[in-house]
Amino acid sequence: MPSAVSWMDNARDLLLMINQFRDEMPRPIVGVGHSFGGCQITNLAYLHPRLFTTLILLDPVIQLSPPPMGFGTDQPGGVNFTTHRKDIWPNRKAAAISQAKVSKTWDPRVTDLMVKYGYRDLPTALYPTLPPDADPSDPPVTLTTTRHQDALAQLRQNFSARQSDGRIKIDRSTHADMDPLAAFVPLYRPEPRSTFYRLPSLRPSVLWIVGEKTYLRLDEMREGIKATGTGIGGSGGIPEGRVKEVVVKNRGHLFPFEEVGHTAKECSAWLMQEMERFRQTEKLWNDQRANMSVEDHMVLSKKWMETVKPFSAFKNKL
């Protein structure tokens, strides 16, 4: 496991996978992502602006501020829990009891899936031996994604930026992705900031669904929502009906695990709208192409020829 994990790797992996299996993935293609998955799917849309017909971002980690980590006056956050969480249980039943305490507000189906796939039996690479009192037929379990992997996916270390004299200096050979304006923090995540700055150029339409009580910075996300698609190459954003925000009341970052039905309802309503738009756009394109002759596909249009004047039209200027 490397000491640094790039969220951009997943965006590139998905692009290569879709390209490999493109015969089995006809358009329209919809990108859906929760948490840093929302950030990753947005970056895939930056890599290939026409790939997705629309995006659905569920409380995506796209903001300027770092997450809470307990520094200074900040409250502790997800990385504090992950770094120090328990990661071995006597058996899967014990893990299920522990999980139930954490996921009291989750949809029971989500909790069942977490118990089934979120834990794995020992031995593992991290814990290669069973405890002496372990029952091989009902072995201890640990996290499928280790707490170390989880923490490294959330944040990247920046422990060497501060020099002995107190000055901040970015090591460009290892931390070229560090925003100079935030180089003082010991742990950071480069992708949320860089993704935020590029939101005006986002080509697909976007449905943002956010939790009213999310730990993320709602004020910053809303600034991003307003900017989404409004720049060069963008969809047109909110003014053209291509971006929408939905707030899930009284829920936090994990609302997709809690309000499954409500989340699905909002997504399906958006998809019905966007699929109808897709059908209309495709029909218009195909109708226009159908009315073109073979020669029309090979030569400049009449309108082009009328607009771009020949040199002879500029005798008085030459």
C-alpha positions in Angstrom: 0.0 0.0 0.0 1.6 3.3 -1.0 1.8 6.2 1.4 -0.3 8.3 -1.0 -3.5 7.5 -2.8 -4.8 9.5 -5.7 -8.5 9.9 -6.3 -7.6 10.6 -9.9 -6.5 7.0 -10.4 -10.1 5.8 -10.1 -11.2 8.4 -12.7 -8.5 7.1 -15.1 -9.3 3.5 -14.4 -13.0 4.0 -15.1 -12.2 5.8 -18.4 -10.0 2.9 -19.5 -12.6 0.3 -18.4 -15.4 2.1 -20.3 -13.2 2.3 -23.4 -12.4 -1.4 -23.2 -16.0 -2.4 -22.8 -17.6 0.3 -24.9 -19.5 -2.2 -27.1 -21.3 -3.3 -24.0 -21.9 0.2 -22.7 -24.1 2.2 -25.1 -25.1 5.7 -24.5 -26.6 7.3 -22.5 -24.2 6.7 -19.7 -24.9 8.2 -16.2 -22.2 8.9 -13.6 -23.3 8.4 -10.0 -20.9 9.0 -7.0 -21.2 9.5 -3.3 -18.6 11.2 -1.1 -15.2 11.1 -2.7 -16.8 8.9 -5.4 -18.6 12.1 -6.5 -15.3 13.9 -6.8 -13.9 11.0 -8.8 -16.8 10.8 -11.2 -16.6 14.5 -11.8 -13.0 14.3 -12.7 -13.8 11.5 -15.2 -16.3 14.0 -16.8 -13.4 16.5 -17.0 -11.2 13.9 -18.7 -14.0 13.1 -21.3 -16.6 15.9 -21.3 -19.0 14.0 -23.7 -18.9 10.6 -21.9 -21.7 11.2 -19.5 -25.2 12.4 -20.3 -25.7 13.5 -16.7 -24.1 13.2 -13.3 -25.7 12.5 -9.9 -23.5 13.7 -7.1 -24.5 12.5 -3.6 -22.8 14.8 -1.0 -19.6 14.9 -3.0 -16.4 15.9 -1.5 -15.9 19.0 -3.7 -14.9 22.0 -1.6 -12.1 24.3 -0.7 -11.6 23.7 3.0 -10.0 20.5 4.4 -12.2 18.2 6.4 -12.3 18.5 10.2 -9.3 16.7 11.8 -9.3 18.0 15.4 -6.6 20.6 14.7 -6.8 23.8 16.7 -10.4 24.6 17.4 -11.7 22.1 14.8 -13.9 19.2 15.8 -12.6 15.7 15.1 -13.7 14.1 11.9 -13.8 10.9 9.9 -10.1 10.5 9.7 -9.9 10.6 13.5 -12.4 7.8 13.8 -10.8 5.7 11.0 -7.3 6.0 12.3 -8.1 4.8 15.8 -11.1 2.5 15.2 -11.3 -1.1 16.4 -10.6 -3.5 13.5 -10.8 -7.0 14.9 -13.9 -8.8 16.3 -14.2 -12.4 17.7 -16.5 -13.4 14.9 -18.9 -12.0 12.3 -21.8 -12.0 14.7 -19.8 -9.8 17.1 -18.9 -7.5 14.2 -22.6 -7.3 13.2 -23.6 -6.3 16.8 -20.8 -3.6 16.7 -21.9 -2.4 13.3 -25.6 -2.2 14.4 -24.5 0.4 17.1 -22.8 2.5 14.4 -25.6 2.3 11.8 -28.7 2.7 13.9 -30.2 5.1 11.4 -29.2 3.1 8.3 -31.7 1.2 6.1 -31.5 -2.4 7.4 -30.6 -3.7 3.9 -27.5 -1.4 3.9 -26.5 -2.7 7.3 -26.9 -6.3 6.1 -24.7 -5.7 3.1 -22.1 -3.9 5.2 -21.9 -7.0 7.5 -21.6 -9.3 4.5 -19.0 -7.4 2.5 -17.4 -4.9 4.9 -15.7 -7.6 7.0 -13.4 -10.5 6.1 -12.3 -13.6 7.9 -8.9 -13.9 9.5 -6.1 -14.7 8.6 -5.2 -11.7 6.4 -2.0 -10.1 5.3 -2.3 -7.6 8.1 -3.3 -10.3 10.7 -1.7 -13.5 9.3 -2.3 -15.6 12.4 -5.4 -16.6 14.3 -5.6 -16.0 18.0 -5.0 -19.2 20.1 -8.6 -19.3 21.3 -10.1 -18.7 17.8 -12.6 -21.1 16.4 -11.6 -21.9 12.7 -15.2 -22.7 11.9 -16.3 -19.3 13.2 -13.1 -17.2 12.8 -12.4 -13.6 13.9 -13.1 -11.0 11.3 -11.4 -7.7 10.4 -12.3 -4.8 8.1 -12.3 -5.7 4.4 -10.7 -2.3 3.7 -8.2 -1.9 6.5 -8.3 1.2 8.6 -4.9 2.1 7.2 -6.1 1.9 3.6 -9.3 3.8 4.5 -7.3 6.7 6.2 -4.9 7.0 3.3 -7.8 7.2 0.9 -9.2 10.1 2.9 -6.1 12.2 3.3 -2.5 12.5 2.2 0.4 13.4 4.5 2.2 16.7 4.3 4.5 16.3 7.3 7.7 17.8 5.7 6.3 21.1 4.3 7.2 23.1 7.4 10.9 23.9 7.6 13.0 24.1 10.8 12.8 27.9 10.7 9.0 27.7 10.4 8.7 28.6 6.8 6.5 26.5 4.5 8.1 25.0 1.4 6.4 22.6 -1.0 8.5 19.7 -2.1 7.4 19.7 -5.8 9.0 16.3 -6.4 6.5 14.6 -4.1 3.7 17.1 -3.5 3.2 19.0 -6.7 -0.5 18.6 -6.2 -0.5 20.8 -3.1 -2.3 24.1 -3.3 0.2 26.7 -2.1 -2.6 28.5 -0.3 -3.1 25.4 1.9 0.4 24.1 2.2 0.5 24.7 6.0 -1.8 21.7 6.8 -0.1 18.5 7.8 -2.8 16.3 6.1 -4.6 17.3 2.9 -6.5 16.1 -0.1 -5.7 17.9 -3.4 -8.6 16.7 -5.5 -11.5 18.5 -3.8 -10.0 21.9 -4.3 -8.8 21.4 -7.9 -12.2 19.8 -8.8 -14.0 22.8 -7.2 -12.1 25.3 -9.3 -13.0 23.5 -12.5 -16.7 23.2 -11.9 -17.6 26.1 -14.4 -16.3 23.9 -17.3 -18.3 20.8 -16.3 -20.1 19.6 -19.5 -22.8 17.1 -18.3 -25.9 18.2 -16.4 -25.7 17.6 -12.7 -28.0 16.7 -9.9 -26.5 17.6 -6.5 -28.1 15.9 -3.5 -26.6 17.0 -0.2 -27.3 16.3 3.4 -28.6 19.2 5.5 -26.4 18.1 8.4 -23.3 17.0 6.4 -19.9 17.5 7.9 -18.9 19.0 4.5 -18.9 22.8 4.0 -22.4 23.4 2.6 -21.6 27.1 2.0 -18.7 26.2 -0.2 -20.6 23.4 -2.0 -23.3 25.8 -2.8 -20.9 28.3 -4.3 -19.7 25.4 -6.4 -23.2 24.4 -7.4 -23.9 28.0 -8.5 -20.7 27.9 -10.7 -21.2 24.4 -12.1 -21.4 24.5 -15.9 -21.5 28.3 -16.2 -18.1 28.6 -17.9 -16.3 27.7 -21.2 -17.3 24.2 -22.2 -20.0 23.9 -19.4 -23.6 22.8 -19.6 -25.1 26.2 -18.9 -25.6 25.5 -15.2 -28.6 26.5 -13.1 -29.8 29.3 -15.4 -30.4 26.8 -18.2 -31.9 24.1 -16.1 -28.8 21.9 -16.3 -27.9 21.9 -12.6 -30.2 21.3 -9.6 -29.7 21.1 -5.9 -31.7 18.9 -3.6 -31.3 18.9 0.2 -32.1 15.9 2.3 -33.5 17.3 5.5 -32.1 16.3 9.0 -29.6 13.9 7.4 -25.8 14.0 7.2 -23.1 12.7 4.8 -24.4 9.1 4.9 -28.0 9.9 3.9 -27.8 7.4 0.9 -27.5 4.7 3.5 -30.4 6.1 5.6 -32.9 7.5 3.1 -32.6 5.0 0.3 -36.1 5.4 -1.0 -36.1 9.2 -0.9 -32.6 9.3 -2.6 -33.8 6.9 -5.3 -37.0 9.0 -5.9 -34.9 12.2 -6.5 -32.5 10.4 -8.8 -35.3 8.7 -10.8 -37.1 12.0 -11.3 -33.9 13.7 -12.5 -33.2 10.7 -14.8 -36.6 10.8 -16.4 -36.1 14.5 -17.3 -32.5 14.0 -18.6 -33.4 10.9 -20.6 -36.2 12.8 -22.4 -33.7 15.6 -23.2 -31.2 13.0 -24.4 -33.8 11.4 -26.8 -34.8 14.8 -28.2 -31.2 15.9 -28.7 -30.4 12.6 -30.4 -33.4 12.8 -32.7 -32.6 16.4 -33.7 -29.0 15.4 -34.5 -30.0 12.3 -36.5 -32.7 14.2 -38.4 -30.2 16.9 -39.4 -27.7 14.2 -40.5 -30.4 12.4 -42.5 -31.1 15.5 -44.6 -27.4 15.8 -45.6 -26.1 14.4 -48.9 -22.8 12.5 -49.2 -21.3 15.6 -50.7 -22.6 17.7 -47.7 -20.5 15.6 -45.4 -17.3 16.5 -47.4 -17.6 20.2 -48.1 -18.0 23.4 -46.1 -21.7 24.5 -45.7 -23.3 27.3 -47.8 -23.6 29.4 -44.6 -19.8 29.0 -44.0 -19.0 30.1 -47.6 -21.2 33.2 -47.2 -19.7 34.1 -43.9 -16.0 33.7 -44.8 -15.4 36.2 -47.7 -12.8 35.6 -50.4 -9.7 37.9 -50.7 -11.4 39.5 -53.7 -14.0 41.0 -51.4 -11.4 43.0 -49.6 -9.8 44.9 -52.5 -10.2 48.2 -50.8 -8.5 46.9 -47.7 -5.5 45.2 -49.4 
